[in-house]
């Protein structure tokens, strides 16, 4: 039994992170692998997973926020860090002090970042993000060359890279990926004709890396695959070499035998069709368990058996139907991971909630303790 102050925790297998990194480094070929550890390492712990990935062949890191980069620098991690979207001007001094790679794409932001770097008497390393079709962030293709010229004209900035992001690489049958690759290749070719190609040109994410779409990239920005999660249900076969790193566990905190017809949890929305043993687990939606899992087929593993979640998941507790099992307080329960010969994956839960595996692991609250195995 894990010696913690509560009977609910997450185990992170750092050996799995190291294994997955090595697999993905091999798949990346000549390209560098930069591990994406934003959102607290997709719920796995940013610092711990960053160190494991860097120890196993990753050459850089990607985050979403300036403060996420600062957390890594405070932990004495010196590898290159790319912040993958523009940040507010108040963050510029911190980013320049931390010597991170800034992503820029708007004319005004480029000018402001350059002005801050000039005031600090430093040169900011930047990557220009180009929108080739996802239409989330990035310089539109028709304006991207002007942004390259703008950065090149500013002595306080160094254009170290250009990149784009796939909208549908995790959907192998989607035709947009080939179109984005073509648009980006044409843009890079124009940079080369003008002798403006920077050191790093990158396009590939986890899905593209697993599909070997790495021919025109100097860096693969790998996120979800690092943690052993397939980017989509359609890519399960592509991710067969990966090992899930996260197991979400709890101990049964209460057991009761209830008669047929009894209702469970708020609103008594679930009523038992037969007499059954109901086990309570001490975690709920404040910990990241979806409140609606009870009515979408959610299950928990106890004694190697799949036990359905019954009744509305509450803020701090949830109930599962153990049937006629001899369940007792302290029994091990697995919400996500393997127990005996049964497994519940992040994508399994996601399918029941009409979402993706990313959301399942990212939603696990910070109040759930993380326990690291195989340091």
VODO-189788 format. One record per residue (C-alpha): residue number from 1; residue in three letters; chain; x, y, z negated. Coordinates in steps of 0.25 Angstrom, whole numbers, always signed. Layout:
% VODO-189788
+-----+------+------+-------+-------+-------+
: pos : code : unit :  east : north :    up :
+-----+------+------+-------+-------+-------+
: NUM :  ALA :    A :     X :     Y :     Z :
...
+-----+------+------+-------+-------+-------+
This chain:
% VODO-189788
+-----+------+------+-------+-------+-------+
: pos : code : unit :  east : north :    up :
+-----+------+------+-------+-------+-------+
:   1 :  UNK :    A :    +0 :    +0 :    +0 :
:   2 :  UNK :    A :    +5 :   +14 :    +4 :
:   3 :  UNK :    A :    +8 :   +22 :    -9 :
:   4 :  UNK :    A :    +0 :   +35 :    -6 :
:   5 :  UNK :    A :   -10 :   +44 :   -13 :
:   6 :  UNK :    A :   -21 :   +39 :    -4 :
:   7 :  UNK :    A :   -25 :   +27 :    +2 :
:   8 :  UNK :    A :   -25 :   +32 :   +17 :
:   9 :  UNK :    A :   -12 :   +34 :   +25 :
:  10 :  UNK :    A :    -6 :   +33 :   +38 :
:  11 :  UNK :    A :    +7 :   +25 :   +41 :
:  12 :  UNK :    A :   +16 :   +30 :   +52 :
:  13 :  UNK :    A :   +25 :   +19 :   +58 :
:  14 :  UNK :    A :   +38 :   +27 :   +62 :
:  15 :  UNK :    A :   +43 :   +15 :   +69 :
:  16 :  UNK :    A :   +31 :   +15 :   +79 :
:  17 :  UNK :    A :   +34 :   +30 :   +82 :
:  18 :  UNK :    A :   +49 :   +26 :   +85 :
:  19 :  UNK :    A :   +45 :   +14 :   +93 :
:  20 :  UNK :    A :   +35 :   +23 :  +101 :
:  21 :  UNK :    A :   +45 :   +34 :  +103 :
:  22 :  UNK :    A :   +55 :   +23 :  +109 :
:  23 :  UNK :    A :   +44 :   +18 :  +118 :
:  24 :  UNK :    A :   +40 :   +32 :  +123 :
:  25 :  UNK :    A :   +55 :   +36 :  +125 :
:  26 :  UNK :    A :   +57 :   +24 :  +134 :
:  27 :  UNK :    A :   +44 :   +28 :  +142 :
:  28 :  UNK :    A :   +49 :   +42 :  +143 :
:  29 :  UNK :    A :   +61 :   +38 :  +152 :
:  30 :  UNK :    A :   +70 :   +50 :  +154 :
:  31 :  UNK :    A :   +61 :   +59 :  +147 :
:  32 :  UNK :    A :   +63 :   +64 :  +132 :
:  33 :  UNK :    A :   +52 :   +60 :  +123 :
:  34 :  UNK :    A :   +46 :   +71 :  +114 :
:  35 :  UNK :    A :   +37 :   +66 :  +103 :
:  36 :  UNK :    A :   +25 :   +73 :  +100 :
:  37 :  UNK :    A :   +23 :   +75 :   +85 :
:  38 :  UNK :    A :   +12 :   +86 :   +85 :
:  39 :  UNK :    A :    +0 :   +84 :   +75 :
:  40 :  UNK :    A :    +9 :   +78 :   +65 :
:  41 :  UNK :    A :   +14 :   +68 :   +74 :
:  42 :  UNK :    A :    +0 :   +64 :   +79 :
:  43 :  UNK :    A :    -3 :   +61 :   +64 :
:  44 :  UNK :    A :    +9 :   +53 :   +62 :
:  45 :  UNK :    A :   +18 :   +63 :   +56 :
:  46 :  UNK :    A :   +26 :   +73 :   +65 :
:  47 :  UNK :    A :   +39 :   +73 :   +57 :
:  48 :  UNK :    A :   +40 :   +58 :   +55 :
:  49 :  UNK :    A :   +36 :   +54 :   +70 :
:  50 :  UNK :    A :   +45 :   +65 :   +76 :
:  51 :  UNK :    A :   +57 :   +59 :   +69 :
:  52 :  UNK :    A :   +53 :   +45 :   +73 :
:  53 :  UNK :    A :   +51 :   +49 :   +87 :
:  54 :  UNK :    A :   +64 :   +57 :   +88 :
:  55 :  UNK :    A :   +72 :   +45 :   +81 :
:  56 :  UNK :    A :   +67 :   +36 :   +93 :
:  57 :  UNK :    A :   +70 :   +44 :  +105 :
:  58 :  UNK :    A :   +61 :   +56 :  +105 :
:  59 :  UNK :    A :   +69 :   +69 :  +109 :
:  60 :  UNK :    A :   +58 :   +80 :  +105 :
:  61 :  UNK :    A :   +45 :   +82 :   +99 :
:  62 :  UNK :    A :   +32 :   +89 :  +102 :
:  63 :  UNK :    A :   +22 :   +96 :   +93 :
:  64 :  UNK :    A :   +10 :  +105 :   +95 :
:  65 :  UNK :    A :   +13 :  +116 :   +85 :
:  66 :  UNK :    A :   +24 :  +125 :   +80 :
:  67 :  UNK :    A :   +22 :  +120 :   +66 :
:  68 :  UNK :    A :   +23 :  +106 :   +70 :
:  69 :  UNK :    A :   +37 :  +109 :   +76 :
:  70 :  UNK :    A :   +41 :  +116 :   +64 :
:  71 :  UNK :    A :   +37 :  +104 :   +55 :
:  72 :  UNK :    A :   +47 :   +96 :   +63 :
:  73 :  UNK :    A :   +58 :  +106 :   +62 :
:  74 :  UNK :    A :   +56 :  +107 :   +47 :
:  75 :  UNK :    A :   +58 :   +92 :   +47 :
:  76 :  UNK :    A :   +71 :   +94 :   +53 :
:  77 :  UNK :    A :   +67 :   +88 :   +67 :
:  78 :  UNK :    A :   +76 :   +95 :   +77 :
:  79 :  UNK :    A :   +71 :   +88 :   +90 :
:  80 :  UNK :    A :   +65 :   +97 :  +101 :
:  81 :  UNK :    A :   +50 :  +100 :   +98 :
:  82 :  UNK :    A :   +40 :  +105 :  +108 :
:  83 :  UNK :    A :   +28 :  +113 :  +103 :
:  84 :  UNK :    A :   +18 :  +109 :  +114 :
:  85 :  UNK :    A :    +9 :  +121 :  +114 :
:  86 :  UNK :    A :   +11 :  +136 :  +113 :
:  87 :  UNK :    A :   +11 :  +141 :   +98 :
:  88 :  UNK :    A :    +6 :  +154 :   +92 :
:  89 :  UNK :    A :   +17 :  +165 :   +92 :
:  90 :  UNK :    A :   +18 :  +164 :   +77 :
:  91 :  UNK :    A :   +24 :  +151 :   +79 :
:  92 :  UNK :    A :   +35 :  +155 :   +88 :
:  93 :  UNK :    A :   +46 :  +159 :   +78 :
:  94 :  UNK :    A :   +44 :  +146 :   +71 :
:  95 :  UNK :    A :   +45 :  +138 :   +84 :
:  96 :  UNK :    A :   +57 :  +145 :   +89 :
:  97 :  UNK :    A :   +64 :  +143 :   +75 :
:  98 :  UNK :    A :   +61 :  +129 :   +76 :
:  99 :  UNK :    A :   +67 :  +128 :   +90 :
: 100 :  UNK :    A :   +55 :  +121 :   +96 :
: 101 :  UNK :    A :   +51 :  +120 :  +110 :
: 102 :  UNK :    A :   +39 :  +129 :  +113 :
: 103 :  UNK :    A :   +28 :  +126 :  +123 :
: 104 :  UNK :    A :   +24 :  +139 :  +130 :
: 105 :  UNK :    A :   +14 :  +141 :  +142 :
: 106 :  UNK :    A :    +8 :  +155 :  +140 :
: 107 :  UNK :    A :   +14 :  +168 :  +145 :
: 108 :  UNK :    A :   +12 :  +175 :  +132 :
: 109 :  UNK :    A :   +16 :  +164 :  +123 :
: 110 :  UNK :    A :   +29 :  +163 :  +131 :
: 111 :  UNK :    A :   +32 :  +177 :  +130 :
: 112 :  UNK :    A :   +29 :  +177 :  +115 :
: 113 :  UNK :    A :   +38 :  +165 :  +112 :
: 114 :  UNK :    A :   +49 :  +171 :  +120 :
: 115 :  UNK :    A :   +48 :  +184 :  +112 :
: 116 :  UNK :    A :   +48 :  +177 :   +99 :
: 117 :  UNK :    A :   +61 :  +169 :  +103 :
: 118 :  UNK :    A :   +67 :  +182 :  +108 :
: 119 :  UNK :    A :   +64 :  +189 :   +95 :
: 120 :  UNK :    A :   +71 :  +177 :   +87 :
: 121 :  UNK :    A :   +83 :  +177 :   +97 :
: 122 :  UNK :    A :   +81 :  +163 :  +101 :
: 123 :  UNK :    A :   +76 :  +155 :  +114 :
: 124 :  UNK :    A :   +64 :  +147 :  +113 :
: 125 :  UNK :    A :   +63 :  +134 :  +120 :
: 126 :  UNK :    A :   +50 :  +132 :  +127 :
: 127 :  UNK :    A :   +42 :  +122 :  +136 :
: 128 :  UNK :    A :   +32 :  +127 :  +146 :
: 129 :  UNK :    A :   +19 :  +119 :  +146 :
: 130 :  UNK :    A :   +12 :  +119 :  +159 :
: 131 :  UNK :    A :    -3 :  +115 :  +161 :
: 132 :  UNK :    A :    -4 :  +105 :  +172 :
: 133 :  UNK :    A :   -18 :  +101 :  +170 :
: 134 :  UNK :    A :   -21 :   +98 :  +155 :
: 135 :  UNK :    A :   -26 :  +113 :  +153 :
: 136 :  UNK :    A :   -23 :  +114 :  +138 :
: 137 :  UNK :    A :   -11 :  +122 :  +137 :
: 138 :  UNK :    A :    +1 :  +126 :  +146 :
: 139 :  UNK :    A :    +4 :  +136 :  +157 :
: 140 :  UNK :    A :    -5 :  +134 :  +170 :
: 141 :  UNK :    A :    +3 :  +128 :  +181 :
: 142 :  UNK :    A :    +1 :  +141 :  +189 :
: 143 :  UNK :    A :    +7 :  +149 :  +178 :
: 144 :  UNK :    A :   +18 :  +139 :  +173 :
: 145 :  UNK :    A :   +29 :  +144 :  +182 :
: 146 :  UNK :    A :   +27 :  +158 :  +177 :
: 147 :  UNK :    A :   +28 :  +153 :  +163 :
: 148 :  UNK :    A :   +41 :  +147 :  +167 :
: 149 :  UNK :    A :   +46 :  +160 :  +172 :
: 150 :  UNK :    A :   +42 :  +167 :  +160 :
: 151 :  UNK :    A :   +49 :  +158 :  +151 :
: 152 :  UNK :    A :   +62 :  +158 :  +160 :
: 153 :  UNK :    A :   +62 :  +174 :  +159 :
: 154 :  UNK :    A :   +62 :  +174 :  +144 :
: 155 :  UNK :    A :   +76 :  +172 :  +138 :
: 156 :  UNK :    A :   +70 :  +168 :  +124 :
: 157 :  UNK :    A :   +64 :  +156 :  +130 :
: 158 :  UNK :    A :   +69 :  +143 :  +136 :
: 159 :  UNK :    A :   +60 :  +135 :  +145 :
: 160 :  UNK :    A :   +64 :  +121 :  +141 :
: 161 :  UNK :    A :   +53 :  +113 :  +147 :
: 162 :  UNK :    A :   +40 :  +113 :  +154 :
: 163 :  UNK :    A :   +29 :  +103 :  +152 :
: 164 :  UNK :    A :   +14 :   +99 :  +154 :
: 165 :  UNK :    A :    +4 :   +90 :  +147 :
: 166 :  UNK :    A :    -4 :   +79 :  +153 :
: 167 :  UNK :    A :   -19 :   +79 :  +151 :
: 168 :  UNK :    A :   -22 :   +65 :  +155 :
: 169 :  UNK :    A :   -10 :   +56 :  +155 :
: 170 :  UNK :    A :   -17 :   +47 :  +144 :
: 171 :  UNK :    A :   -27 :   +44 :  +155 :
: 172 :  UNK :    A :   -19 :   +36 :  +165 :
: 173 :  UNK :    A :   -30 :   +36 :  +176 :
: 174 :  UNK :    A :   -32 :   +51 :  +175 :
: 175 :  UNK :    A :   -26 :   +59 :  +187 :
: 176 :  UNK :    A :   -23 :   +72 :  +180 :
: 177 :  UNK :    A :    -9 :   +66 :  +175 :
: 178 :  UNK :    A :    -4 :   +65 :  +189 :
: 179 :  UNK :    A :    -9 :   +79 :  +193 :
: 180 :  UNK :    A :    -2 :   +85 :  +181 :
: 181 :  UNK :    A :   +11 :   +78 :  +184 :
: 182 :  UNK :    A :   +11 :   +83 :  +198 :
: 183 :  UNK :    A :    +8 :   +97 :  +193 :
: 184 :  UNK :    A :   +19 :   +97 :  +183 :
: 185 :  UNK :    A :   +29 :   +91 :  +193 :
: 186 :  UNK :    A :   +26 :  +102 :  +203 :
: 187 :  UNK :    A :   +28 :  +113 :  +192 :
: 188 :  UNK :    A :   +41 :  +106 :  +188 :
: 189 :  UNK :    A :   +46 :  +106 :  +202 :
: 190 :  UNK :    A :   +43 :  +121 :  +203 :
: 191 :  UNK :    A :   +52 :  +123 :  +191 :
: 192 :  UNK :    A :   +63 :  +115 :  +197 :
: 193 :  UNK :    A :   +62 :  +122 :  +210 :
: 194 :  UNK :    A :   +64 :  +135 :  +202 :
: 195 :  UNK :    A :   +75 :  +129 :  +193 :
: 196 :  UNK :    A :   +66 :  +131 :  +181 :
: 197 :  UNK :    A :   +64 :  +117 :  +177 :
: 198 :  UNK :    A :   +67 :  +116 :  +162 :
: 199 :  UNK :    A :   +73 :  +105 :  +154 :
: 200 :  UNK :    A :   +61 :   +98 :  +150 :
: 201 :  UNK :    A :   +49 :   +95 :  +159 :
: 202 :  UNK :    A :   +38 :   +86 :  +152 :
: 203 :  UNK :    A :   +24 :   +81 :  +155 :
: 204 :  UNK :    A :   +23 :   +67 :  +148 :
: 205 :  UNK :    A :   +15 :   +64 :  +136 :
: 206 :  UNK :    A :   +12 :   +51 :  +129 :
: 207 :  UNK :    A :    +3 :   +46 :  +140 :
: 208 :  UNK :    A :   +12 :   +50 :  +151 :
: 209 :  UNK :    A :   +24 :   +43 :  +144 :
: 210 :  UNK :    A :   +17 :   +30 :  +142 :
: 211 :  UNK :    A :   +13 :   +31 :  +157 :
: 212 :  UNK :    A :   +27 :   +34 :  +161 :
: 213 :  UNK :    A :   +23 :   +47 :  +167 :
: 214 :  UNK :    A :   +36 :   +53 :  +163 :
: 215 :  UNK :    A :   +43 :   +56 :  +176 :
: 216 :  UNK :    A :   +42 :   +71 :  +176 :
: 217 :  UNK :    A :   +45 :   +73 :  +161 :
: 218 :  UNK :    A :   +57 :   +76 :  +153 :
: 219 :  UNK :    A :   +50 :   +74 :  +140 :
: 220 :  UNK :    A :   +38 :   +65 :  +136 :
: 221 :  UNK :    A :   +30 :   +72 :  +125 :
: 222 :  UNK :    A :   +25 :   +59 :  +118 :
: 223 :  UNK :    A :   +14 :   +60 :  +107 :
: 224 :  UNK :    A :    +3 :   +50 :  +104 :
: 225 :  UNK :    A :   +12 :   +38 :  +110 :
: 226 :  UNK :    A :   +23 :   +41 :  +100 :
: 227 :  UNK :    A :   +13 :   +37 :   +89 :
: 228 :  UNK :    A :    +9 :   +24 :   +96 :
: 229 :  UNK :    A :    -5 :   +29 :  +101 :
: 230 :  UNK :    A :    -9 :   +27 :  +116 :
: 231 :  UNK :    A :   -12 :   +40 :  +122 :
: 232 :  UNK :    A :   -26 :   +35 :  +127 :
: 233 :  UNK :    A :   -34 :   +22 :  +127 :
: 234 :  UNK :    A :   -30 :   +21 :  +142 :
: 235 :  UNK :    A :   -15 :   +20 :  +139 :
: 236 :  UNK :    A :   -15 :    +9 :  +128 :
: 237 :  UNK :    A :    -7 :    +0 :  +137 :
: 238 :  UNK :    A :    +3 :   +11 :  +140 :
: 239 :  UNK :    A :    +5 :   +13 :  +125 :
: 240 :  UNK :    A :    +7 :    -2 :  +122 :
: 241 :  UNK :    A :   +21 :    -1 :  +117 :
: 242 :  UNK :    A :   +18 :   +10 :  +107 :
: 243 :  UNK :    A :   +16 :    +7 :   +92 :
: 244 :  UNK :    A :    +5 :   +15 :   +84 :
: 245 :  UNK :    A :   +12 :   +22 :   +73 :
: 246 :  UNK :    A :    +1 :   +26 :   +64 :
: 247 :  UNK :    A :    -8 :   +17 :   +54 :
: 248 :  UNK :    A :   -19 :   +24 :   +46 :
: 249 :  UNK :    A :   -22 :   +16 :   +33 :
: 250 :  UNK :    A :   -30 :   +17 :   +21 :
: 251 :  UNK :    A :   -34 :    +9 :    +9 :
: 252 :  UNK :    A :   -48 :    +5 :    +5 :
: 253 :  UNK :    A :   -52 :   +14 :    -6 :
: 254 :  UNK :    A :   -66 :    +9 :    -9 :
: 255 :  UNK :    A :   -74 :    -4 :    -6 :
: 256 :  UNK :    A :   -89 :    -6 :    -8 :
: 257 :  UNK :    A :   -99 :   -17 :    -3 :
: 258 :  UNK :    A :  -111 :   -10 :    +3 :
: 259 :  UNK :    A :  -125 :   -16 :    +6 :
: 260 :  UNK :    A :  -131 :   -16 :   +20 :
: 261 :  UNK :    A :  -138 :    -3 :   +23 :
: 262 :  UNK :    A :  -129 :    +5 :   +14 :
: 263 :  UNK :    A :  -124 :   +18 :   +20 :
: 264 :  UNK :    A :  -109 :   +23 :   +20 :
: 265 :  UNK :    A :  -103 :   +37 :   +20 :
: 266 :  UNK :    A :  -109 :   +51 :   +22 :
: 267 :  UNK :    A :  -123 :   +51 :   +28 :
: 268 :  UNK :    A :  -123 :   +35 :   +26 :
: 269 :  UNK :    A :  -123 :   +35 :   +41 :
: 270 :  UNK :    A :  -117 :   +20 :   +41 :
: 271 :  UNK :    A :  -126 :   +10 :   +35 :
: 272 :  UNK :    A :  -121 :    -4 :   +33 :
: 273 :  UNK :    A :  -128 :   -15 :   +41 :
: 274 :  UNK :    A :  -123 :   -26 :   +31 :
: 275 :  UNK :    A :  -116 :   -27 :   +17 :
: 276 :  UNK :    A :  -102 :   -23 :   +18 :
: 277 :  UNK :    A :   -89 :   -19 :   +11 :
: 278 :  UNK :    A :   -86 :    -4 :   +14 :
: 279 :  UNK :    A :   -72 :    +1 :   +11 :
: 280 :  UNK :    A :   -68 :   +16 :    +9 :
: 281 :  UNK :    A :   -55 :   +21 :   +15 :
: 282 :  UNK :    A :   -50 :   +34 :    +9 :
: 283 :  UNK :    A :   -49 :   +42 :   +21 :
: 284 :  UNK :    A :   -58 :   +50 :   +30 :
: 285 :  UNK :    A :   -59 :   +61 :   +40 :
: 286 :  UNK :    A :   -50 :   +70 :   +32 :
: 287 :  UNK :    A :   -39 :   +60 :   +35 :
: 288 :  UNK :    A :   -43 :   +59 :   +50 :
: 289 :  UNK :    A :   -53 :   +48 :   +51 :
: 290 :  UNK :    A :   -64 :   +52 :   +60 :
: 291 :  UNK :    A :   -77 :   +54 :   +53 :
: 292 :  UNK :    A :   -84 :   +48 :   +64 :
: 293 :  UNK :    A :   -76 :   +35 :   +65 :
: 294 :  UNK :    A :   -87 :   +28 :   +57 :
: 295 :  UNK :    A :   -97 :   +29 :   +69 :
: 296 :  UNK :    A :   -87 :   +26 :   +80 :
: 297 :  UNK :    A :   -82 :   +13 :   +76 :
: 298 :  UNK :    A :   -70 :   +16 :   +67 :
: 299 :  UNK :    A :   -64 :    +5 :   +60 :
: 300 :  UNK :    A :   -53 :    +3 :   +49 :
: 301 :  UNK :    A :   -44 :   -10 :   +48 :
: 302 :  UNK :    A :   -45 :   -17 :   +34 :
: 303 :  UNK :    A :   -39 :   -31 :   +32 :
: 304 :  UNK :    A :   -37 :   -31 :   +47 :
: 305 :  UNK :    A :   -52 :   -30 :   +50 :
: 306 :  UNK :    A :   -59 :   -18 :   +57 :
: 307 :  UNK :    A :   -68 :   -11 :   +48 :
: 308 :  UNK :    A :   -78 :    -1 :   +53 :
: 309 :  UNK :    A :   -78 :   +13 :   +47 :
: 310 :  UNK :    A :   -92 :   +15 :   +41 :
: 311 :  UNK :    A :   -99 :   +28 :   +37 :
: 312 :  UNK :    A :   -94 :   +42 :   +40 :
: 313 :  UNK :    A :   -79 :   +44 :   +38 :
: 314 :  UNK :    A :   -78 :   +54 :   +26 :
: 315 :  UNK :    A :   -68 :   +64 :   +23 :
: 316 :  UNK :    A :   -59 :   +56 :   +14 :
: 317 :  UNK :    A :   -65 :   +42 :   +15 :
: 318 :  UNK :    A :   -71 :   +32 :   +25 :
: 319 :  UNK :    A :   -78 :   +18 :   +24 :
: 320 :  UNK :    A :   -76 :    +5 :   +32 :
: 321 :  UNK :    A :   -85 :    -7 :   +33 :
: 322 :  UNK :    A :   -77 :   -19 :   +28 :
: 323 :  UNK :    A :   -88 :   -29 :   +30 :
: 324 :  UNK :    A :   -86 :   -41 :   +21 :
: 325 :  UNK :    A :   -71 :   -39 :   +19 :
: 326 :  UNK :    A :   -65 :   -40 :    +5 :
: 327 :  UNK :    A :   -60 :   -26 :    +6 :
: 328 :  UNK :    A :   -54 :   -19 :    -7 :
: 329 :  UNK :    A :   -49 :    -6 :   -11 :
: 330 :  UNK :    A :   -35 :    -4 :    -6 :
: 331 :  UNK :    A :   -36 :   -12 :    +6 :
: 332 :  UNK :    A :   -28 :    -7 :   +18 :
: 333 :  UNK :    A :   -36 :    -1 :   +29 :
: 334 :  UNK :    A :   -31 :    +4 :   +43 :
: 335 :  UNK :    A :   -38 :   +15 :   +50 :
: 336 :  UNK :    A :   -28 :   +16 :   +62 :
: 337 :  UNK :    A :   -17 :    +5 :   +64 :
: 338 :  UNK :    A :   -15 :   -10 :   +63 :
: 339 :  UNK :    A :   -20 :   -19 :   +52 :
: 340 :  UNK :    A :   -17 :   -34 :   +54 :
: 341 :  UNK :    A :   -21 :   -37 :   +68 :
: 342 :  UNK :    A :   -31 :   -25 :   +70 :
: 343 :  UNK :    A :   -27 :   -11 :   +75 :
: 344 :  UNK :    A :   -34 :    +2 :   +75 :
: 345 :  UNK :    A :   -27 :   +12 :   +84 :
: 346 :  UNK :    A :   -29 :   +27 :   +86 :
: 347 :  UNK :    A :   -35 :   +25 :   +99 :
: 348 :  UNK :    A :   -44 :   +15 :   +94 :
: 349 :  UNK :    A :   -50 :   +25 :   +84 :
: 350 :  UNK :    A :   -49 :   +36 :   +95 :
: 351 :  UNK :    A :   -58 :   +28 :  +104 :
: 352 :  UNK :    A :   -69 :   +27 :   +93 :
: 353 :  UNK :    A :   -69 :   +42 :   +92 :
: 354 :  UNK :    A :   -67 :   +46 :  +106 :
: 355 :  UNK :    A :   -54 :   +52 :  +104 :
: 356 :  UNK :    A :   -39 :   +49 :  +106 :
: 357 :  UNK :    A :   -29 :   +42 :   +97 :
: 358 :  UNK :    A :   -21 :   +55 :   +95 :
: 359 :  UNK :    A :   -33 :   +61 :   +88 :
: 360 :  UNK :    A :   -34 :   +49 :   +78 :
: 361 :  UNK :    A :   -20 :   +50 :   +73 :
: 362 :  UNK :    A :   -19 :   +65 :   +73 :
: 363 :  UNK :    A :   -31 :   +66 :   +65 :
: 364 :  UNK :    A :   -25 :   +59 :   +53 :
: 365 :  UNK :    A :   -25 :   +69 :   +42 :
: 366 :  UNK :    A :   -12 :   +74 :   +35 :
: 367 :  UNK :    A :   -19 :   +69 :   +22 :
: 368 :  UNK :    A :   -16 :   +55 :   +26 :
: 369 :  UNK :    A :    -2 :   +51 :   +22 :
: 370 :  UNK :    A :    +7 :   +46 :   +32 :
: 371 :  UNK :    A :   +16 :   +35 :   +29 :
: 372 :  UNK :    A :   +28 :   +32 :   +38 :
: 373 :  UNK :    A :   +33 :   +18 :   +41 :
: 374 :  UNK :    A :   +47 :   +14 :   +46 :
: 375 :  UNK :    A :   +54 :   +27 :   +44 :
+-----+------+------+-------+-------+-------+
